Amino acid sequence: VIPRIEKWWNDLSDKSGQHQVKTYYGEQSLHELLERSTWHSAQHARQLIAVLERFGIEPNEPLLAEAFAGLPLPEGLWE
């Protein structure tokens, strides 16, 4: 996947992130799509960590709050 993403990025003429892309929830700027993809994945990571902790499984390297700094995450874990 990484080589495909690198090729896509390298072939992209406008790297400002301002152009519109089609998504299943409507047109968004590339910047908004990448931001949403990042915080959405981060939210699921938080949820998976919580489930594992309920089973008494501690992650080898826990994700600290600093890892989520600046992301517009929901306050609640299951929102």
Backbone as XML, in Angstrom:
<?xml version="1.0"?>
<chain id="A" units="angstrom">
  <residue number="1" name="VAL">
    <atom name="N" x="0.831" y="-1.193" z="0.000"/>
    <atom name="CA" x="0.000" y="0.000" z="0.000"/>
    <atom name="C" x="0.875" y="1.256" z="0.000"/>
  </residue>
  <residue number="2" name="ILE">
    <atom name="N" x="1.937" y="1.233" z="0.781"/>
    <atom name="CA" x="2.784" y="2.434" z="0.877"/>
    <atom name="C" x="3.348" y="2.843" z="-0.485"/>
  </residue>
  <residue number="3" name="PRO">
    <atom name="N" x="3.872" y="1.918" z="-1.287"/>
    <atom name="CA" x="4.360" y="2.345" z="-2.610"/>
    <atom name="C" x="3.268" y="2.959" z="-3.486"/>
  </residue>
  <residue number="4" name="ARG">
    <atom name="N" x="2.031" y="2.457" z="-3.394"/>
    <atom name="CA" x="0.936" y="3.023" z="-4.173"/>
    <atom name="C" x="0.621" y="4.440" z="-3.711"/>
  </residue>
  <residue number="5" name="ILE">
    <atom name="N" x="0.622" y="4.657" z="-2.390"/>
    <atom name="CA" x="0.358" y="6.000" z="-1.860"/>
    <atom name="C" x="1.480" y="6.955" z="-2.264"/>
  </residue>
  <residue number="6" name="GLU">
    <atom name="N" x="2.724" y="6.491" z="-2.173"/>
    <atom name="CA" x="3.852" y="7.336" z="-2.566"/>
    <atom name="C" x="3.763" y="7.708" z="-4.041"/>
  </residue>
  <residue number="7" name="LYS">
    <atom name="N" x="3.403" y="6.752" z="-4.886"/>
    <atom name="CA" x="3.260" y="7.047" z="-6.315"/>
    <atom name="C" x="2.147" y="8.064" z="-6.529"/>
  </residue>
  <residue number="8" name="TRP">
    <atom name="N" x="1.002" y="7.847" z="-5.860"/>
    <atom name="CA" x="-0.110" y="8.784" z="-5.989"/>
    <atom name="C" x="0.339" y="10.189" z="-5.587"/>
  </residue>
  <residue number="9" name="TRP">
    <atom name="N" x="1.015" y="10.306" z="-4.454"/>
    <atom name="CA" x="1.453" y="11.619" z="-3.967"/>
    <atom name="C" x="2.472" y="12.250" z="-4.911"/>
  </residue>
  <residue number="10" name="ASN">
    <atom name="N" x="3.429" y="11.453" z="-5.362"/>
    <atom name="CA" x="4.457" y="11.980" z="-6.262"/>
    <atom name="C" x="3.873" y="12.431" z="-7.594"/>
  </residue>
  <residue number="11" name="ASP">
    <atom name="N" x="2.811" y="11.773" z="-8.059"/>
    <atom name="CA" x="2.172" y="12.142" z="-9.326"/>
    <atom name="C" x="1.181" y="13.295" z="-9.179"/>
  </residue>
  <residue number="12" name="LEU">
    <atom name="N" x="0.853" y="13.656" z="-7.947"/>
    <atom name="CA" x="-0.125" y="14.709" z="-7.697"/>
    <atom name="C" x="0.487" y="16.071" z="-8.010"/>
  </residue>
  <residue number="13" name="SER">
    <atom name="N" x="-0.137" y="16.809" z="-8.918"/>
    <atom name="CA" x="0.435" y="18.104" z="-9.306"/>
    <atom name="C" x="0.172" y="19.180" z="-8.255"/>
  </residue>
  <residue number="14" name="ASP">
    <atom name="N" x="-0.998" y="19.143" z="-7.608"/>
    <atom name="CA" x="-1.350" y="20.151" z="-6.598"/>
    <atom name="C" x="-1.295" y="19.492" z="-5.225"/>
  </residue>
  <residue number="15" name="LYS">
    <atom name="N" x="-0.260" y="19.787" z="-4.468"/>
    <atom name="CA" x="-0.085" y="19.178" z="-3.149"/>
    <atom name="C" x="-0.589" y="20.089" z="-2.018"/>
  </residue>
  <residue number="16" name="SER">
    <atom name="N" x="-1.389" y="21.100" z="-2.361"/>
    <atom name="CA" x="-1.893" y="22.023" z="-1.347"/>
    <atom name="C" x="-2.979" y="21.390" z="-0.479"/>
  </residue>
  <residue number="17" name="GLY">
    <atom name="N" x="-3.620" y="20.342" z="-0.985"/>
    <atom name="CA" x="-4.702" y="19.702" z="-0.228"/>
    <atom name="C" x="-6.025" y="20.410" z="-0.355"/>
  </residue>
  <residue number="18" name="GLN">
    <atom name="N" x="-6.097" y="21.419" z="-1.204"/>
    <atom name="CA" x="-7.316" y="22.212" z="-1.316"/>
    <atom name="C" x="-8.301" y="21.693" z="-2.355"/>
  </residue>
  <residue number="19" name="HIS">
    <atom name="N" x="-7.834" y="20.847" z="-3.278"/>
    <atom name="CA" x="-8.769" y="20.394" z="-4.314"/>
    <atom name="C" x="-9.786" y="19.406" z="-3.731"/>
  </residue>
  <residue number="20" name="GLN">
    <atom name="N" x="-10.922" y="19.344" z="-4.382"/>
    <atom name="CA" x="-12.037" y="18.529" z="-3.903"/>
    <atom name="C" x="-11.895" y="17.080" z="-4.380"/>
  </residue>
  <residue number="21" name="VAL">
    <atom name="N" x="-12.259" y="16.163" z="-3.495"/>
    <atom name="CA" x="-12.279" y="14.742" z="-3.832"/>
    <atom name="C" x="-13.657" y="14.188" z="-3.468"/>
  </residue>
  <residue number="22" name="LYS">
    <atom name="N" x="-14.099" y="13.207" z="-4.242"/>
    <atom name="CA" x="-15.394" y="12.594" z="-3.978"/>
    <atom name="C" x="-15.231" y="11.535" z="-2.899"/>
  </residue>
  <residue number="23" name="THR">
    <atom name="N" x="-16.116" y="11.566" z="-1.907"/>
    <atom name="CA" x="-16.145" y="10.544" z="-0.868"/>
    <atom name="C" x="-17.575" y="10.029" z="-0.758"/>
  </residue>
  <residue number="24" name="TYR">
    <atom name="N" x="-17.754" y="8.972" z="0.001"/>
    <atom name="CA" x="-19.112" y="8.437" z="0.150"/>
    <atom name="C" x="-20.022" y="9.396" z="0.923"/>
  </residue>
  <residue number="25" name="TYR">
    <atom name="N" x="-19.437" y="10.378" z="1.617"/>
    <atom name="CA" x="-20.236" y="11.342" z="2.377"/>
    <atom name="C" x="-20.192" y="12.734" z="1.738"/>
  </residue>
  <residue number="26" name="GLY">
    <atom name="N" x="-19.908" y="12.776" z="0.438"/>
    <atom name="CA" x="-19.915" y="14.038" z="-0.293"/>
    <atom name="C" x="-18.520" y="14.510" z="-0.654"/>
  </residue>
  <residue number="27" name="GLU">
    <atom name="N" x="-18.461" y="15.602" z="-1.372"/>
    <atom name="CA" x="-17.167" y="16.159" z="-1.762"/>
    <atom name="C" x="-16.524" y="16.867" z="-0.577"/>
  </residue>
  <residue number="28" name="GLN">
    <atom name="N" x="-15.233" y="16.631" z="-0.434"/>
    <atom name="CA" x="-14.435" y="17.226" z="0.641"/>
    <atom name="C" x="-13.114" y="17.680" z="0.049"/>
  </residue>
  <residue number="29" name="SER">
    <atom name="N" x="-12.455" y="18.601" z="0.722"/>
    <atom name="CA" x="-11.098" y="18.922" z="0.283"/>
    <atom name="C" x="-10.202" y="17.744" z="0.673"/>
  </residue>
  <residue number="30" name="LEU">
    <atom name="N" x="-9.114" y="17.584" z="-0.061"/>
    <atom name="CA" x="-8.175" y="16.507" z="0.268"/>
    <atom name="C" x="-7.700" y="16.646" z="1.707"/>
  </residue>
  <residue number="31" name="HIS">
    <atom name="N" x="-7.444" y="17.876" z="2.138"/>
    <atom name="CA" x="-7.000" y="18.124" z="3.509"/>
    <atom name="C" x="-8.023" y="17.591" z="4.513"/>
  </residue>
  <residue number="32" name="GLU">
    <atom name="N" x="-9.311" y="17.907" z="4.293"/>
    <atom name="CA" x="-10.356" y="17.440" z="5.210"/>
    <atom name="C" x="-10.459" y="15.916" z="5.202"/>
  </residue>
  <residue number="33" name="LEU">
    <atom name="N" x="-10.332" y="15.308" z="4.035"/>
    <atom name="CA" x="-10.390" y="13.850" z="3.940"/>
    <atom name="C" x="-9.246" y="13.202" z="4.711"/>
  </residue>
  <residue number="34" name="LEU">
    <atom name="N" x="-8.035" y="13.716" z="4.531"/>
    <atom name="CA" x="-6.883" y="13.143" z="5.239"/>
    <atom name="C" x="-6.993" y="13.363" z="6.746"/>
  </residue>
  <residue number="35" name="GLU">
    <atom name="N" x="-7.464" y="14.536" z="7.159"/>
    <atom name="CA" x="-7.641" y="14.800" z="8.587"/>
    <atom name="C" x="-8.674" y="13.844" z="9.182"/>
  </residue>
  <residue number="36" name="ARG">
    <atom name="N" x="-9.810" y="13.687" z="8.497"/>
    <atom name="CA" x="-10.868" y="12.798" z="8.997"/>
    <atom name="C" x="-10.377" y="11.360" z="9.062"/>
  </residue>
  <residue number="37" name="SER">
    <atom name="N" x="-9.644" y="10.932" z="8.037"/>
    <atom name="CA" x="-9.108" y="9.563" z="8.033"/>
    <atom name="C" x="-8.167" y="9.345" z="9.208"/>
  </residue>
  <residue number="38" name="THR">
    <atom name="N" x="-7.394" y="10.361" z="9.537"/>
    <atom name="CA" x="-6.445" y="10.246" z="10.647"/>
    <atom name="C" x="-7.161" y="10.175" z="11.988"/>
  </residue>
  <residue number="39" name="TRP">
    <atom name="N" x="-8.064" y="11.123" z="12.263"/>
    <atom name="CA" x="-8.702" y="11.095" z="13.585"/>
    <atom name="C" x="-9.653" y="9.922" z="13.721"/>
  </residue>
  <residue number="40" name="HIS">
    <atom name="N" x="-10.261" y="9.502" z="12.624"/>
    <atom name="CA" x="-11.178" y="8.366" z="12.690"/>
    <atom name="C" x="-10.409" y="7.091" z="13.057"/>
  </residue>
  <residue number="41" name="SER">
    <atom name="N" x="-9.259" y="6.896" z="12.443"/>
    <atom name="CA" x="-8.410" y="5.744" z="12.786"/>
    <atom name="C" x="-7.918" y="5.839" z="14.226"/>
  </residue>
  <residue number="42" name="ALA">
    <atom name="N" x="-7.566" y="7.034" z="14.656"/>
    <atom name="CA" x="-7.114" y="7.234" z="16.036"/>
    <atom name="C" x="-8.222" y="6.892" z="17.025"/>
  </residue>
  <residue number="43" name="GLN">
    <atom name="N" x="-9.455" y="7.265" z="16.703"/>
    <atom name="CA" x="-10.580" y="6.945" z="17.585"/>
    <atom name="C" x="-10.745" y="5.429" z="17.711"/>
  </residue>
  <residue number="44" name="HIS">
    <atom name="N" x="-10.625" y="4.717" z="16.599"/>
    <atom name="CA" x="-10.734" y="3.254" z="16.660"/>
    <atom name="C" x="-9.571" y="2.644" z="17.439"/>
  </residue>
  <residue number="45" name="ALA">
    <atom name="N" x="-8.389" y="3.230" z="17.329"/>
    <atom name="CA" x="-7.248" y="2.743" z="18.111"/>
    <atom name="C" x="-7.541" y="2.899" z="19.606"/>
  </residue>
  <residue number="46" name="ARG">
    <atom name="N" x="-8.095" y="4.039" z="19.992"/>
    <atom name="CA" x="-8.471" y="4.253" z="21.396"/>
    <atom name="C" x="-9.484" y="3.204" z="21.842"/>
  </residue>
  <residue number="47" name="GLN">
    <atom name="N" x="-10.455" y="2.908" z="20.990"/>
    <atom name="CA" x="-11.481" y="1.937" z="21.336"/>
    <atom name="C" x="-10.893" y="0.539" z="21.487"/>
  </residue>
  <residue number="48" name="LEU">
    <atom name="N" x="-10.006" y="0.159" z="20.579"/>
    <atom name="CA" x="-9.376" y="-1.165" z="20.671"/>
    <atom name="C" x="-8.543" y="-1.291" z="21.944"/>
  </residue>
  <residue number="49" name="ILE">
    <atom name="N" x="-7.834" y="-0.248" z="22.285"/>
    <atom name="CA" x="-7.038" y="-0.262" z="23.517"/>
    <atom name="C" x="-7.957" y="-0.452" z="24.724"/>
  </residue>
  <residue number="50" name="ALA">
    <atom name="N" x="-9.080" y="0.241" z="24.744"/>
    <atom name="CA" x="-10.028" y="0.114" z="25.861"/>
    <atom name="C" x="-10.566" y="-1.308" z="25.975"/>
  </residue>
  <residue number="51" name="VAL">
    <atom name="N" x="-10.894" y="-1.925" z="24.851"/>
    <atom name="CA" x="-11.402" y="-3.302" z="24.874"/>
    <atom name="C" x="-10.325" y="-4.242" z="25.404"/>
  </residue>
  <residue number="52" name="LEU">
    <atom name="N" x="-9.111" y="-4.097" z="24.918"/>
    <atom name="CA" x="-8.017" y="-4.954" z="25.398"/>
    <atom name="C" x="-7.792" y="-4.775" z="26.897"/>
  </residue>
  <residue number="53" name="GLU">
    <atom name="N" x="-7.832" y="-3.544" z="27.362"/>
    <atom name="CA" x="-7.629" y="-3.283" z="28.788"/>
    <atom name="C" x="-8.724" y="-3.927" z="29.627"/>
  </residue>
  <residue number="54" name="ARG">
    <atom name="N" x="-9.952" y="-3.986" z="29.117"/>
    <atom name="CA" x="-11.039" y="-4.659" z="29.840"/>
    <atom name="C" x="-10.755" y="-6.142" z="30.036"/>
  </residue>
  <residue number="55" name="PHE">
    <atom name="N" x="-9.989" y="-6.709" z="29.104"/>
    <atom name="CA" x="-9.598" y="-8.111" z="29.216"/>
    <atom name="C" x="-8.266" y="-8.280" z="29.949"/>
  </residue>
  <residue number="56" name="GLY">
    <atom name="N" x="-7.759" y="-7.190" z="30.499"/>
    <atom name="CA" x="-6.511" y="-7.252" z="31.248"/>
    <atom name="C" x="-5.272" y="-7.318" z="30.377"/>
  </residue>
  <residue number="57" name="ILE">
    <atom name="N" x="-5.396" y="-6.925" z="29.126"/>
    <atom name="CA" x="-4.267" y="-6.946" z="28.192"/>
    <atom name="C" x="-3.741" y="-5.528" z="28.033"/>
  </residue>
  <residue number="58" name="GLU">
    <atom name="N" x="-2.510" y="-5.336" z="28.444"/>
    <atom name="CA" x="-1.877" y="-4.027" z="28.310"/>
    <atom name="C" x="-1.068" y="-3.985" z="27.020"/>
  </residue>
  <residue number="59" name="PRO">
    <atom name="N" x="-1.172" y="-2.912" z="26.263"/>
    <atom name="CA" x="-0.376" y="-2.811" z="25.031"/>
    <atom name="C" x="1.116" y="-2.735" z="25.349"/>
  </residue>
  <residue number="60" name="ASN">
    <atom name="N" x="1.934" y="-3.252" z="24.447"/>
    <atom name="CA" x="3.394" y="-3.188" z="24.627"/>
    <atom name="C" x="3.870" y="-1.742" z="24.699"/>
  </residue>
  <residue number="61" name="GLU">
    <atom name="N" x="3.335" y="-0.923" z="23.836"/>
    <atom name="CA" x="3.677" y="0.495" z="23.809"/>
    <atom name="C" x="2.375" y="1.286" z="23.776"/>
  </residue>
  <residue number="62" name="PRO">
    <atom name="N" x="1.874" y="1.707" z="24.927"/>
    <atom name="CA" x="0.592" y="2.410" z="24.947"/>
    <atom name="C" x="0.657" y="3.721" z="24.168"/>
  </residue>
  <residue number="63" name="LEU">
    <atom name="N" x="-0.473" y="4.079" z="23.585"/>
    <atom name="CA" x="-0.576" y="5.369" z="22.911"/>
    <atom name="C" x="-0.860" y="6.432" z="23.963"/>
  </residue>
  <residue number="64" name="LEU">
    <atom name="N" x="0.016" y="7.393" z="24.058"/>
    <atom name="CA" x="-0.137" y="8.462" z="25.040"/>
    <atom name="C" x="-0.994" y="9.579" z="24.460"/>
  </residue>
  <residue number="65" name="ALA">
    <atom name="N" x="-1.516" y="10.401" z="25.320"/>
    <atom name="CA" x="-2.379" y="11.513" z="24.900"/>
    <atom name="C" x="-1.684" y="12.402" z="23.872"/>
  </residue>
  <residue number="66" name="GLU">
    <atom name="N" x="-0.367" y="12.522" z="23.961"/>
    <atom name="CA" x="0.373" y="13.356" z="23.012"/>
    <atom name="C" x="0.217" y="12.851" z="21.581"/>
  </residue>
  <residue number="67" name="ALA">
    <atom name="N" x="0.000" y="11.556" z="21.415"/>
    <atom name="CA" x="-0.163" y="10.984" z="20.077"/>
    <atom name="C" x="-1.429" y="11.508" z="19.410"/>
  </residue>
  <residue number="68" name="PHE">
    <atom name="N" x="-2.399" y="11.925" z="20.205"/>
    <atom name="CA" x="-3.668" y="12.399" z="19.681"/>
    <atom name="C" x="-3.777" y="13.919" z="19.697"/>
  </residue>
  <residue number="69" name="ALA">
    <atom name="N" x="-2.744" y="14.601" z="20.133"/>
    <atom name="CA" x="-2.770" y="16.054" z="20.257"/>
    <atom name="C" x="-3.078" y="16.706" z="18.916"/>
  </residue>
  <residue number="70" name="GLY">
    <atom name="N" x="-4.012" y="17.629" z="18.947"/>
    <atom name="CA" x="-4.361" y="18.372" z="17.758"/>
    <atom name="C" x="-5.415" y="17.724" z="16.876"/>
  </residue>
  <residue number="71" name="LEU">
    <atom name="N" x="-5.780" y="16.489" z="17.173"/>
    <atom name="CA" x="-6.812" y="15.812" z="16.380"/>
    <atom name="C" x="-8.188" y="16.141" z="16.949"/>
  </residue>
  <residue number="72" name="PRO">
    <atom name="N" x="-9.163" y="16.382" z="16.090"/>
    <atom name="CA" x="-10.504" y="16.706" z="16.585"/>
    <atom name="C" x="-11.293" y="15.438" z="16.978"/>
  </residue>
  <residue number="73" name="LEU">
    <atom name="N" x="-10.760" y="14.728" z="17.966"/>
    <atom name="CA" x="-11.397" y="13.486" z="18.416"/>
    <atom name="C" x="-12.632" y="13.770" z="19.261"/>
  </residue>
  <residue number="74" name="PRO">
    <atom name="N" x="-13.636" y="12.875" z="19.197"/>
    <atom name="CA" x="-14.742" y="12.999" z="20.130"/>
    <atom name="C" x="-14.228" y="12.841" z="21.560"/>
  </residue>
  <residue number="75" name="GLU">
    <atom name="N" x="-14.846" y="13.522" z="22.501"/>
    <atom name="CA" x="-14.415" y="13.371" z="23.891"/>
    <atom name="C" x="-14.672" y="11.965" z="24.392"/>
  </residue>
  <residue number="76" name="GLY">
    <atom name="N" x="-15.847" y="11.432" z="24.077"/>
    <atom name="CA" x="-16.203" y="10.110" z="24.540"/>
    <atom name="C" x="-15.581" y="9.023" z="23.690"/>
  </residue>
  <residue number="77" name="LEU">
    <atom name="N" x="-15.327" y="7.903" z="24.320"/>
    <atom name="CA" x="-14.678" y="6.792" z="23.634"/>
    <atom name="C" x="-15.586" y="6.133" z="22.609"/>
  </residue>
  <residue number="78" name="TRP">
    <atom name="N" x="-16.886" y="6.136" z="22.870"/>
    <atom name="CA" x="-17.815" y="5.413" z="21.987"/>
    <atom name="C" x="-18.736" y="6.339" z="21.209"/>
  </residue>
  <residue number="79" name="GLU">
    <atom name="N" x="-18.323" y="7.576" z="21.023"/>
    <atom name="CA" x="-19.130" y="8.540" z="20.255"/>
    <atom name="C" x="-18.887" y="8.366" z="18.775"/>
  </residue>
</chain>
